Amino acid sequence: MNRKGFTLIELLIVVVIIGILAAIAIPKFANTKEKAYLASMKSDLRNLITRKRRTSPTPSSTATRSRGWGHLQSVDGQHGADHRPYGGWLDG
């Protein structure tokens, strides 16, 4: 007799092996998901701190910002329509 196919025992053995492998792998993936979540939170906190430091005024920049537009003068030294900041970085 030349039979093709698998017996019920062979199929059950394969299903049991797949179940054992899944039981081993699933906790490792759950742990990986938790680690990724924590890494994402740490990264978000670092980005928040960096953004806060960039937007918070420092003591030296507070004095500069408090002057408003008063630090702009025209070429002849008088306040007027031709405003350019000191240092001439807009001089053409």
C-alpha positions in Angstrom: 0.0 0.0 0.0 1.4 3.3 -1.1 -0.5 6.0 0.9 0.1 9.7 0.5 -0.4 12.2 3.4 0.2 12.5 7.1 -1.3 10.5 10.0 -3.1 12.2 12.8 -0.2 11.5 15.2 2.3 13.2 12.9 0.0 16.3 12.6 -0.5 16.4 16.4 3.3 16.3 17.0 3.8 19.2 14.6 1.1 21.2 16.3 2.6 20.5 19.7 6.1 21.6 18.5 4.6 24.9 17.1 2.8 25.5 20.4 6.0 25.0 22.4 7.9 27.4 20.1 5.1 30.0 20.4 5.1 29.7 24.2 8.8 30.5 24.2 8.7 33.3 21.7 5.6 35.3 22.9 7.0 36.4 26.3 10.2 37.6 24.5 8.2 39.7 22.1 6.0 41.1 25.0 9.2 42.1 26.7 10.5 43.7 23.6 7.3 45.7 23.2 7.6 47.0 26.7 11.3 48.0 26.2 10.4 49.9 23.0 7.6 51.7 24.8 10.0 52.8 27.6 12.6 53.9 25.0 10.0 55.9 23.2 9.0 57.7 26.5 12.6 58.4 27.3 13.2 59.9 23.9 10.1 62.0 24.1 11.2 63.4 27.5 14.7 64.2 26.1 13.1 66.0 23.2 10.8 67.9 25.6 13.7 69.0 27.8 15.7 70.1 24.7 12.8 72.1 23.4 12.3 73.7 26.8 15.9 74.7 27.0 15.9 76.2 23.5 12.7 78.3 24.1 13.4 79.3 27.7 15.0 82.7 28.0 18.5 82.8 29.5 19.5 85.8 31.7 21.6 87.2 28.8 18.9 86.8 26.2 16.2 88.3 28.4 17.9 91.7 28.4 18.3 91.6 24.6 14.7 90.6 24.1 13.3 93.2 26.5 14.5 96.0 24.3 12.0 95.2 21.6 12.8 96.9 18.3 14.8 99.7 20.0 18.2 98.2 19.1 17.5 98.9 15.4 18.9 102.1 14.0 19.2 103.6 10.6 22.5 104.1 8.8 22.9 107.7 10.0 22.4 106.6 13.7 18.8 108.0 14.0 15.7 105.8 14.3 13.9 105.9 11.0 12.6 103.9 8.1 15.9 102.4 7.2 16.3 100.0 10.2 19.3 97.8 10.3 20.6 95.9 13.4 23.9 96.8 14.9 26.7 94.9 13.4 25.5 95.3 9.8 24.6 91.7 9.2 21.9 92.9 6.8 24.3 95.3 4.9 24.2 94.4 1.3 
